[in-house]
Amino acid sequence: MKKIVFNRASFVGKELKYISEAIQNAHISGNGPFTERAEMLLEEILDHPSKVLLTTSCTHALEMAAILLDLKPGDEVIVPSYTFVTSALAFHMHGAKIVFSDIKPETLNLDEKLLQKLVTEKTRAIIPVHYGGVSCEMDQILDIATKNNIIVIEDNAHGLFGKYKGKNLGTLGHMATQSFHETKNVSCGEGGALVINDTSYVERAEIIREKGTDRSKFFRGQIDKYSWTDRGSSYVMSDILAACLCAQLLESEMIQEKRSERWEFYNSNLKGWAKENSVDLPSVPEYCEHPSHLFYLLMPSESTRNALINFLKENDIQAVFHYLPLNSSPMAKKIGSNGREMPVTENVSKRLLRLPLYLDLDMKEMSYIVEKIKEFKT
């Protein structure tokens, strides 16, 4: 058995063909034919939000959302502590005070029961992160946000193709962000998108993405010259990357079918072992549809988690932990956002282990992974 890595970028067939077409089109910068096509495909997948704008990363999509908020000194943004750093960093960089929230032990998402106590008159936005593509409790979050005139920006980096009560993740908040990093279900290596569900943000978002200029209007022939009109940066995805993304989006049904098979294989084959060894597997509420983005084990303790990682490594299987709590990070101490204890976040961070899950992982390899896990003694 060859070494089984945690992740391997998967290609579905037409990536090189489309990249070659982009080069032949002689339009390899942003806003080219493949950019437009990929944005339209995403709008179809998400069931037609107001607008999808491709970006160079999910981080940059979050930064665009932060700029759209017009944050002022003292403004607060609520972010779960158990998430990737840019869920908080993007808003900190544009002036917000980050208020961290603990997570739910069932889904590892922002705990909506704690949310109202975190809201103040200075709260401008809530950033629900759909961990593993399992939805946050969006009804309660949106209800609190509406009552307090707060913007909701879904960090949907894990959640494309996921649903909450029949509605697509990424279409529930005022805005959402997507990731097309190589670890995601569909990928172009590095990339992202800002999903805009409130039409009032569309025109300004286009300006922010184009270095603060009204260049998009110029390209559409709506104005005869463009100029600097607002804040912004170079957030537009190259058409070469958009071409690669198009190839993946056009095969998304096949990708999702294969990922679902692999997720279900782990779940069904490890359920008995997990129960016998006090290990928790991912929990998915019945009203949520998840996109099979990741599969994790919540081990009984930090020591058993680390021991299993080492045991699998000895058997040529790469399993990894995930996020460290942001509220206790060195940066949180510098910016004064680490005042509250996050017992669930701290506990989960020490016990969680992610298993390999990608398109090219075959069933023989998965059977070997399950076999070795069952050999491990907790």
C-alpha positions in Angstrom: 0.0 0.0 0.0 1.5 3.4 -1.1 1.4 6.3 1.4 -2.1 7.7 1.6 -1.9 11.5 1.9 -4.6 13.6 3.6 -5.5 15.5 0.4 -4.6 15.4 -3.3 -5.9 17.8 -5.9 -8.3 16.0 -8.2 -8.8 16.7 -11.9 -11.9 15.8 -13.8 -10.7 15.9 -17.4 -11.2 19.2 -19.2 -9.1 21.5 -17.0 -6.1 21.6 -19.5 -8.4 21.9 -22.5 -10.2 25.0 -21.0 -6.9 26.5 -19.8 -5.6 26.2 -23.3 -8.7 27.8 -24.7 -8.2 30.7 -22.3 -4.7 31.2 -23.6 -5.8 31.0 -27.2 -8.5 33.6 -26.4 -5.6 36.0 -25.5 -7.6 37.0 -22.4 -5.9 35.5 -19.4 -6.6 38.4 -16.9 -9.9 38.6 -15.1 -13.4 39.3 -16.4 -12.9 37.1 -19.4 -15.2 34.5 -21.0 -14.4 31.8 -18.5 -14.9 34.2 -15.6 -18.4 35.0 -16.8 -19.2 31.3 -17.5 -18.0 30.2 -14.0 -20.0 32.9 -12.3 -23.1 31.9 -14.3 -22.6 28.2 -13.3 -22.3 29.2 -9.7 -25.4 31.3 -9.9 -27.3 28.3 -11.3 -25.9 25.9 -8.6 -26.9 28.4 -5.9 -30.3 28.9 -7.5 -29.7 32.5 -8.8 -28.6 34.8 -6.0 -28.3 38.5 -6.9 -24.8 38.2 -8.1 -21.7 36.0 -7.9 -18.3 37.6 -8.2 -15.2 35.4 -8.6 -12.2 36.4 -6.5 -8.6 35.3 -6.0 -9.5 33.6 -2.7 -12.2 33.2 -0.1 -10.0 35.5 2.0 -10.4 38.2 -0.5 -14.1 37.6 -0.8 -14.3 38.2 3.0 -12.2 41.3 2.7 -14.6 42.6 0.0 -17.5 42.0 2.4 -15.7 43.8 5.2 -15.2 46.9 2.9 -18.8 46.8 1.9 -19.7 47.1 5.6 -18.0 50.6 5.9 -16.7 49.7 9.3 -16.0 52.5 11.8 -13.8 52.4 14.9 -15.5 50.4 17.6 -17.7 48.4 15.3 -18.0 44.7 16.2 -18.1 41.5 14.2 -19.1 38.2 15.7 -17.1 35.2 14.6 -16.8 31.6 15.9 -13.5 30.9 17.5 -13.3 27.5 15.8 -12.7 28.6 12.2 -9.9 29.4 9.8 -8.1 32.6 10.7 -9.3 34.7 7.7 -12.9 34.5 9.0 -11.8 37.0 11.6 -8.7 38.5 10.0 -10.5 40.0 7.0 -12.7 42.1 9.3 -10.0 43.0 11.7 -7.9 44.3 8.8 -10.7 46.7 7.9 -11.2 48.1 11.4 -13.6 45.8 13.3 -13.3 44.6 16.8 -13.6 40.8 16.7 -16.0 39.2 19.2 -15.5 35.5 19.4 -18.2 33.0 20.0 -18.1 29.4 21.2 -19.4 26.5 19.1 -22.1 23.8 19.5 -20.7 20.4 20.5 -23.1 18.6 18.0 -22.2 20.4 14.7 -19.1 22.4 15.7 -20.9 25.5 14.4 -21.4 28.9 16.0 -23.7 28.4 19.0 -26.8 30.4 18.3 -27.9 30.1 21.9 -24.9 32.3 22.9 -25.5 34.9 20.2 -27.9 37.3 21.7 -25.6 37.9 24.7 -22.8 38.8 22.4 -24.8 41.3 20.4 -24.4 45.0 21.4 -25.4 48.3 19.8 -22.0 48.2 18.0 -22.5 44.8 16.4 -22.4 45.2 12.6 -22.1 41.7 11.3 -22.3 38.0 12.2 -20.2 35.5 10.4 -21.7 32.0 10.6 -19.2 29.3 9.4 -20.8 26.1 8.1 -18.3 23.7 9.5 -17.8 20.7 7.2 -20.7 22.0 5.1 -23.3 21.3 7.8 -25.4 24.4 8.2 -25.5 26.6 11.2 -29.0 27.2 12.7 -29.7 30.0 10.3 -33.3 30.6 11.3 -32.3 31.7 14.8 -29.2 33.6 13.6 -31.2 35.5 10.9 -33.9 36.3 13.4 -31.5 37.8 15.9 -29.7 39.7 13.1 -33.0 41.1 11.7 -34.2 42.3 15.1 -30.9 44.1 15.7 -30.3 45.4 12.2 -27.1 43.2 11.7 -25.6 42.0 8.5 -25.1 38.2 8.1 -22.2 37.0 6.0 -22.0 33.3 5.6 -18.5 31.8 5.5 -19.5 29.0 3.1 -15.9 27.8 2.3 -16.9 24.2 3.2 -20.6 24.4 2.2 -21.1 24.7 -1.5 -23.8 22.1 -2.5 -25.0 22.0 1.2 -28.6 22.9 2.2 -30.5 24.1 5.2 -34.2 23.2 5.2 -34.1 22.9 1.5 -32.3 26.2 0.8 -28.8 26.4 -0.6 -26.0 27.4 1.8 -24.6 30.7 0.6 -28.0 32.2 -0.2 -29.3 32.7 3.3 -27.3 35.7 4.5 -27.0 39.2 3.0 -23.7 37.9 1.5 -21.6 34.7 1.5 -18.1 33.7 0.6 -16.9 30.6 -1.2 -13.5 28.9 -1.5 -12.0 27.0 -4.4 -8.7 26.1 -2.7 -7.3 22.7 -3.7 -8.8 21.1 -0.5 -12.4 22.0 -1.5 -14.9 19.9 -3.4 -14.4 21.9 -6.6 -11.1 23.7 -7.0 -8.9 25.8 -9.2 -5.9 25.7 -6.9 -6.5 29.0 -5.3 -9.8 31.0 -5.7 -13.0 32.2 -4.2 -16.2 34.0 -4.7 -18.4 36.7 -3.1 -22.0 35.7 -3.3 -24.3 38.7 -3.0 -28.0 38.1 -2.0 -28.9 41.7 -1.3 -29.0 43.7 -4.6 -28.0 46.9 -2.9 -24.4 45.7 -2.6 -23.9 44.5 -6.2 -22.7 47.7 -7.9 -20.3 48.7 -5.2 -18.9 45.2 -4.9 -18.0 45.3 -8.6 -16.1 48.5 -7.9 -14.3 47.2 -4.9 -13.2 44.1 -6.8 -11.8 46.3 -9.6 -9.3 48.2 -7.5 -11.9 50.8 -6.5 -12.7 51.7 -10.1 -15.9 51.6 -12.2 -14.1 49.5 -14.8 -16.8 46.8 -15.0 -19.3 49.4 -16.3 -16.7 50.5 -18.9 -16.3 46.9 -20.1 -20.1 46.6 -20.4 -20.2 49.8 -22.5 -22.2 51.7 -19.8 -19.6 54.5 -19.6 -17.0 55.8 -22.0 -14.1 55.8 -19.5 -13.5 54.5 -16.0 -12.1 56.2 -12.9 -11.2 55.7 -9.3 -14.4 56.0 -7.3 -14.0 54.0 -4.1 -11.9 51.8 -1.9 -10.9 48.3 -3.2 -8.1 46.1 -4.4 -7.1 43.6 -7.1 -9.6 40.9 -6.2 -10.4 39.6 -9.7 -9.6 36.0 -10.5 -7.5 35.3 -13.6 -9.4 33.8 -16.5 -6.9 30.9 -16.5 -8.0 29.9 -13.0 -11.7 30.5 -14.0 -11.2 28.1 -16.9 -9.9 25.4 -14.5 -12.9 26.1 -12.2 -15.4 25.8 -15.1 -14.1 22.3 -15.8 -14.8 21.3 -12.2 -18.2 23.0 -11.9 -19.4 21.3 -15.1 -18.6 17.9 -13.4 -19.9 18.9 -10.0 -22.6 16.2 -9.9 -20.1 13.5 -10.5 -17.7 15.0 -7.9 -20.5 15.2 -5.3 -21.6 11.7 -6.0 -18.1 10.3 -5.5 -17.4 12.4 -2.4 -20.7 11.3 -0.9 -19.8 7.6 -1.5 -16.6 8.1 0.4 -18.1 10.0 3.2 -20.8 7.3 3.7 -18.2 4.6 3.5 -16.4 6.1 6.5 -19.6 6.7 8.4 -21.1 3.3 7.9 -17.9 1.3 8.5 -16.8 3.3 11.6 -20.1 3.7 13.4 -19.8 0.6 15.4 -16.2 1.1 16.3 -16.8 4.7 17.3 -19.6 3.7 19.7 -17.5 1.0 21.3 -14.6 3.4 21.8 -16.4 6.6 22.9 -15.5 8.4 19.6 -18.0 10.9 18.0 -18.5 11.0 14.3 -19.9 14.0 12.4 -23.5 14.9 13.4 -25.9 16.1 10.6 -29.4 17.4 11.6 -32.1 15.8 9.6 -33.1 19.1 8.0 -29.5 19.7 6.7 -27.9 18.3 3.6 -24.1 18.3 3.7 -21.7 18.3 0.7 -19.4 15.6 2.1 -16.6 18.1 2.4 -14.7 16.4 5.3 -14.9 13.5 7.7 -13.7 13.7 11.2 -13.3 11.7 14.4 -13.7 13.3 17.8 -11.5 11.2 20.0 -12.0 10.7 23.7 -9.0 12.9 24.6 -6.1 14.8 23.2 -3.7 12.0 24.0 -5.8 9.4 22.1 -6.2 11.8 19.1 -2.4 12.3 18.9 -1.8 8.6 19.4 -4.1 7.7 16.5 -2.5 10.3 14.2 0.9 8.8 15.0 -0.4 5.2 14.6 -1.8 6.0 11.2 1.4 7.8 10.2 3.3 4.6 11.1 1.0 2.8 8.7 1.5 5.3 5.9 -1.8 7.2 6.4 -1.8 10.9 6.8 -4.6 12.1 9.2 -4.5 15.7 10.6 -6.0 17.9 13.3 -7.9 21.1 12.4 -8.3 24.6 13.7 -6.7 26.0 16.9 -9.0 28.3 18.9 -8.7 31.8 17.6 -9.8 33.4 20.9 -6.6 32.1 22.6 -4.2 32.8 19.7 -1.3 35.2 20.0 -3.0 37.7 17.7 -6.2 37.7 19.8 -4.1 38.7 22.8 -2.6 41.6 20.8 -6.0 42.9 19.7 -7.8 42.3 23.0 -10.4 39.8 21.6 -9.6 36.9 23.9 -11.6 37.8 27.0 -14.2 35.0 27.0 -13.6 31.3 27.7 -14.6 28.9 24.8 -14.8 25.5 26.5 -16.3 23.7 23.6 -13.9 25.1 21.1 -10.9 24.3 23.3 -12.2 20.8 23.9 -13.0 20.0 20.2 -9.7 21.5 19.0 -7.7 19.0 21.1 -9.8 15.9 20.2 -10.6 16.3 16.5 -8.9 14.3 13.7 -9.7 14.5 10.0 -9.4 11.5 7.7 -8.3 11.6 4.0 -11.2 12.4 1.7 -10.7 13.2 -2.0 -11.9 12.0 -5.4 -8.8 9.9 -6.2 -9.0 8.0 -2.9 -10.1 4.5 -4.0 -12.1 2.0 -2.0 -9.1 -0.2 -1.5 -7.3 2.6 0.2 -10.4 3.5 2.3 -10.8 -0.1 3.4 -7.2 0.0 4.5 -7.7 3.2 6.5 -10.8 1.8 8.2 -8.9 -1.5 9.0 -6.0 0.4 10.6 -8.4 2.6 12.6 -10.1 -0.5 14.0 -6.7 -2.0 14.9 -6.0 1.1 17.1 -6.6 0.7 20.8 -8.0 3.7 22.5 
